[in-house]
């Protein structure tokens, strides 16, 4: 079964935390040739070990609090904050509270 993604012009609900607040509520919202947008739900205590995206990204905190390790420093993201990371920039994320992040990734697809 194919997962449905938003099409150009569709409205997308990016409510801070889904009703259930489960990690399974993480989902890709937009998938197109050079862009992906997804909502990532992280329960308090969850750690995403250091990794790098296949393109430049922004991480916007919609709800909760997370720590981001990147560029040799740790920064705290709270609702209303956004960070930009260069293409393939290594980073790690730790959820200090239940959190919802909106990730936008610019891809290098041929």
Secondary structure, 3 states (H helix, E strand, C coil): CCCCCCCCCCCCCCCCCCCCCCHHHCEEEEEECCEEEEEEEECCCCEEEEECCCEEEEEEEEECEEEEEECCEEEEEECCCEEEECCCCCEEEEECCCEEEEEEEEECCC
